């Protein structure tokens, strides 16, 4: 049983005691969603993961993902790739965008990334993973962190040894997702190996656990049972960004927070929509809000027709009126 906790620092970034971080997620953790999660108490947020190849090619969509603002600090830019030179170049460009740290994605399991040797595909080439990490650390002045998995498959759960090697390469913190790549996001996350990474007396950098944290109770168990320095919340925040407030309240008081009311969800959806339009313009801002609007009111009875309107309307005033309609009829 782990009982001792202290303020967690990544480089000179002080995250306080038992920090709760927002995981980087493609098509989810854009500036407007990061803003909302910070509003609910996320201690650190990350951009969507950014292709090193895209940055080197000056792809406009890739460059746009690096947009960060002071209101979301501390914020990390996450990059991925499989070529050392491209990763170094991407890290330098990411650093110039003004984040608080650079995070390397060695964990993404999707085929189009992993089968090219990037993301969790790098678990099959640990020497190259360490080489890329060392070169990125040497190239930039900001703290560099890594997010990875337990291994590629059941025969290669290499994370305990790999964690030491990544630390020796100079990273300032390590996030471990408790699945092997072959699991994708299926089955339960295995936190026992995350705990073993933290137990290792050679490890002195913060170890952050990730995987299946979808309730305040699971968050508390991660800290109490496995001794991690911080936790990272991913899919459970989608459509439920107030989970950060729920977790923090439970960790500090032991009380289960009251469910968020429909009226409060409507207010949140309006703030989120306004932020999305402000950051990306009306057309793109509305288009990219659809995935969130479809989730904020999940589970409401007789909501199908209203949900369809929320995810097809292209007019902001109509959307605000629809949200008022939700408050009036389900609140």
C-alpha positions in Angstrom: 0.0 0.0 0.0 1.3 3.4 -1.0 0.5 6.3 1.4 3.0 9.0 0.8 2.1 11.8 -1.6 3.8 15.1 -2.4 3.5 17.9 -4.8 4.2 16.6 -8.3 6.6 18.6 -10.5 7.4 18.0 -14.2 10.5 20.1 -14.7 9.6 23.4 -13.1 5.8 22.8 -13.6 4.2 22.4 -10.2 1.0 20.3 -10.6 0.2 20.1 -6.9 -0.8 16.9 -5.0 -2.5 14.1 -6.9 -2.9 15.9 -10.2 -5.6 14.8 -12.7 -4.6 15.4 -16.3 -6.6 15.4 -19.5 -5.2 12.8 -22.0 -4.5 13.9 -25.6 -7.2 12.6 -27.9 -7.4 13.0 -31.7 -10.5 15.0 -32.8 -11.4 15.7 -29.1 -8.8 17.7 -27.2 -9.0 20.8 -29.4 -8.6 24.3 -27.8 -12.3 24.6 -26.9 -12.5 21.2 -25.1 -9.2 21.9 -23.3 -10.6 25.2 -22.1 -13.7 23.5 -20.7 -11.7 20.8 -19.0 -9.5 23.4 -17.4 -12.6 25.1 -16.2 -13.6 21.9 -14.4 -10.2 21.5 -12.7 -7.9 19.5 -15.1 -4.4 20.2 -13.8 -2.8 19.8 -17.2 -4.1 19.4 -20.7 -2.6 18.3 -24.0 -3.2 19.0 -27.7 -4.4 16.4 -30.1 -1.4 14.3 -31.2 0.5 15.9 -34.0 2.3 14.1 -36.8 6.0 14.9 -37.1 5.7 14.3 -40.8 2.9 16.8 -41.1 4.9 19.4 -39.3 7.9 18.9 -41.5 5.7 19.2 -44.6 4.2 22.4 -43.2 0.7 20.8 -43.4 -1.7 23.6 -42.4 -4.1 21.4 -40.5 -1.2 19.9 -38.5 0.3 23.3 -37.7 -3.2 24.5 -36.5 -3.3 21.8 -33.9 -0.3 23.5 -32.1 -2.4 26.6 -31.2 -2.3 27.0 -27.4 -3.3 29.9 -25.1 -2.4 31.2 -21.7 -5.8 30.3 -20.3 -5.1 26.6 -20.6 -1.7 26.4 -19.0 0.0 24.2 -18.2 -0.4 22.7 -21.6 1.6 20.2 -23.5 2.0 19.6 -27.3 2.1 15.9 -28.1 4.0 14.7 -31.2 4.4 11.3 -32.8 6.4 9.8 -35.6 9.0 7.1 -36.3 11.9 9.0 -37.9 14.4 10.5 -35.4 15.2 13.5 -37.6 11.6 14.4 -38.2 10.8 14.0 -34.5 13.5 16.4 -33.6 12.3 18.9 -36.2 8.8 18.5 -35.0 9.8 19.0 -31.3 11.6 22.2 -32.2 8.6 23.6 -34.1 6.3 22.5 -31.2 8.6 24.3 -28.7 8.4 27.5 -30.8 4.6 27.4 -30.5 4.9 28.1 -26.7 3.7 25.1 -24.7 4.9 24.2 -21.3 6.3 20.8 -22.3 6.7 18.5 -25.2 5.1 15.0 -25.0 6.0 12.1 -27.2 3.3 9.7 -28.2 4.5 6.1 -28.1 1.1 4.8 -27.2 -1.5 5.3 -30.0 -2.6 1.9 -31.1 -4.6 2.7 -34.3 -3.4 0.7 -37.3 -2.5 3.6 -39.6 -0.1 4.9 -37.0 1.2 1.8 -35.2 1.8 -0.3 -38.3 4.0 2.5 -39.7 6.2 2.1 -36.6 4.9 5.2 -34.8 2.8 5.5 -31.7 2.6 2.1 -29.9 4.3 0.6 -32.9 7.5 1.8 -31.4 7.0 -0.8 -28.6 8.5 -3.3 -31.1 11.6 -1.2 -31.4 12.5 -0.1 -27.9 16.1 0.9 -28.8 14.8 3.3 -31.5 12.2 4.6 -29.0 14.9 5.5 -26.6 17.1 7.0 -29.3 14.3 9.3 -30.5 13.5 10.3 -26.9 17.1 11.2 -26.2 17.5 13.2 -29.4 14.3 15.1 -28.7 15.4 15.8 -25.1 18.7 17.1 -26.3 17.1 19.3 -29.0 14.7 21.3 -26.9 14.8 23.4 -23.7 11.4 22.5 -22.5 10.7 19.4 -20.3 10.0 16.3 -22.5 7.6 13.6 -21.3 6.5 10.3 -22.8 3.1 8.5 -23.0 3.3 4.8 -23.8 1.7 1.4 -23.1 2.8 -1.8 -21.3 4.2 -3.4 -24.4 3.2 -4.6 -27.9 1.6 -8.0 -26.9 1.4 -10.4 -24.0 4.9 -11.7 -24.7 6.5 -8.2 -24.6 5.2 -6.4 -21.5 8.5 -4.4 -21.3 7.3 -1.3 -19.5 9.2 -1.7 -16.2 12.6 -1.9 -17.9 11.6 0.5 -20.6 10.6 3.1 -18.1 14.1 3.2 -16.6 15.6 3.5 -20.1 13.3 6.4 -21.0 14.1 8.1 -17.7 17.8 7.7 -18.4 17.2 9.3 -21.8 16.2 12.5 -19.9 12.4 12.6 -19.8 10.8 14.6 -17.0 7.7 12.4 -16.5 6.2 9.2 -17.9 2.5 8.3 -18.5 1.7 4.6 -18.8 -1.6 3.4 -20.3 -2.4 0.0 -18.7 -2.9 -1.9 -21.9 -0.7 -3.6 -24.5 -1.0 -2.4 -28.1 -2.8 -5.6 -29.2 -5.7 -4.8 -26.8 -6.4 -1.5 -28.5 -9.0 -0.1 -26.0 -10.6 -3.4 -25.3 -10.6 -5.4 -22.0 -9.6 -3.9 -18.7 -6.5 -1.8 -18.2 -3.9 -3.7 -16.1 -2.7 -1.3 -13.4 -0.4 -3.8 -11.7 2.5 -3.1 -14.1 1.9 0.6 -13.7 2.3 0.1 -10.0 5.5 -1.9 -10.6 7.0 1.0 -12.6 6.2 3.3 -9.7 7.6 0.8 -7.1 10.9 0.6 -8.9 13.4 2.3 -6.6 15.4 3.6 -9.6 12.5 5.6 -10.8 12.6 9.2 -9.6 10.4 11.0 -12.2 6.6 11.3 -11.8 4.7 8.3 -13.0 1.2 9.0 -14.3 -1.3 6.2 -14.7 -3.9 6.1 -17.5 -6.6 3.6 -18.4 -10.2 3.1 -17.4 -10.4 6.1 -14.9 -14.1 6.8 -15.4 -15.2 7.6 -11.8 -14.0 9.3 -8.7 -13.7 5.9 -7.0 -11.4 4.5 -9.6 -9.3 7.7 -9.4 -8.8 7.2 -5.7 -8.0 3.5 -6.1 -5.3 4.4 -8.6 -3.6 6.7 -6.1 -4.1 4.6 -3.0 -3.5 1.1 -4.4 -0.8 1.7 -7.1 0.9 4.8 -5.7 1.0 6.8 -9.0 2.0 10.4 -8.8 -0.9 11.5 -11.1 -3.7 10.1 -13.2 -4.7 10.9 -16.8 -8.4 10.8 -17.9 -9.1 10.1 -21.5 -12.3 8.7 -23.0 -14.3 9.2 -19.8 -14.0 13.0 -20.2 -15.7 13.0 -23.6 -19.2 14.3 -23.0 -18.4 14.5 -19.3 -15.6 17.1 -18.8 -16.9 17.8 -15.3 -15.4 14.4 -14.3 -12.3 16.4 -13.2 -14.3 18.4 -10.7 -16.0 15.1 -9.5 -12.6 13.4 -9.0 -11.0 16.3 -7.2 -14.0 16.7 -4.8 -14.0 13.1 -4.0 -10.2 13.0 -3.4 -10.4 15.9 -1.0 -13.7 15.2 0.8 -14.6 11.5 0.2 -18.0 12.6 -0.9 -19.7 11.5 -4.1 -20.6 14.7 -6.0 -24.2 15.4 -7.0 -24.9 14.6 -10.7 -24.8 17.6 -13.0 -28.3 19.0 -13.8 -29.7 19.3 -17.3 -29.7 23.1 -16.8 -26.0 23.1 -15.9 -25.3 20.9 -18.9 -27.1 23.3 -21.2 -25.1 26.2 -19.8 -21.9 24.2 -20.4 -22.9 23.3 -23.9 -23.5 26.9 -24.7 -20.1 28.0 -23.3 -18.4 25.2 -25.2 -20.2 26.1 -28.5 -19.3 29.8 -28.1 -15.6 28.9 -27.5 -15.5 26.5 -30.4 -16.9 29.2 -32.8 -14.6 31.8 -31.3 -11.5 29.6 -31.9 -12.4 28.0 -35.3 -15.0 30.2 -36.8 -18.7 29.5 -37.3 -18.6 26.8 -39.9 -15.8 24.6 -38.5 -16.6 25.5 -34.9 -20.1 24.2 -35.2 -19.1 21.1 -37.3 -16.5 20.1 -34.6 -19.0 20.7 -31.8 -21.4 18.1 -33.1 -19.5 15.2 -31.5 -19.7 16.9 -28.1 -23.4 18.0 -28.4 -24.4 14.4 -29.1 -22.7 13.3 -25.9 -23.6 16.0 -23.3 -27.2 14.8 -23.1 -26.7 11.1 -23.6 -29.3 8.9 -21.9 -32.3 11.4 -22.0 -35.6 9.8 -22.8 -37.3 10.7 -26.1 -34.3 12.7 -27.2 -33.6 11.2 -30.6 -35.2 13.9 -32.7 -33.7 16.8 -30.7 -30.3 15.1 -30.8 -30.6 14.8 -34.6 -31.3 18.6 -34.8 -28.3 19.4 -32.6 -25.9 17.5 -34.8 -27.2 18.7 -38.1 -27.9 22.4 -37.6 -25.4 24.8 -39.1 -26.9 28.0 -37.6 -25.6 29.1 -34.2 -28.8 30.8 -33.1 -30.8 27.7 -33.9 -28.4 25.7 -31.8 -28.7 28.0 -28.8 -32.5 27.9 -29.2 -32.4 24.1 -29.3 -30.3 24.1 -26.1 -32.9 26.3 -24.4 -35.5 23.8 -25.6 -33.5 21.0 -23.9 -33.5 23.0 -20.7 -37.3 23.7 -20.9 -38.3 20.1 -21.7 -35.8 17.9 -19.8 -34.4 20.3 -17.1 
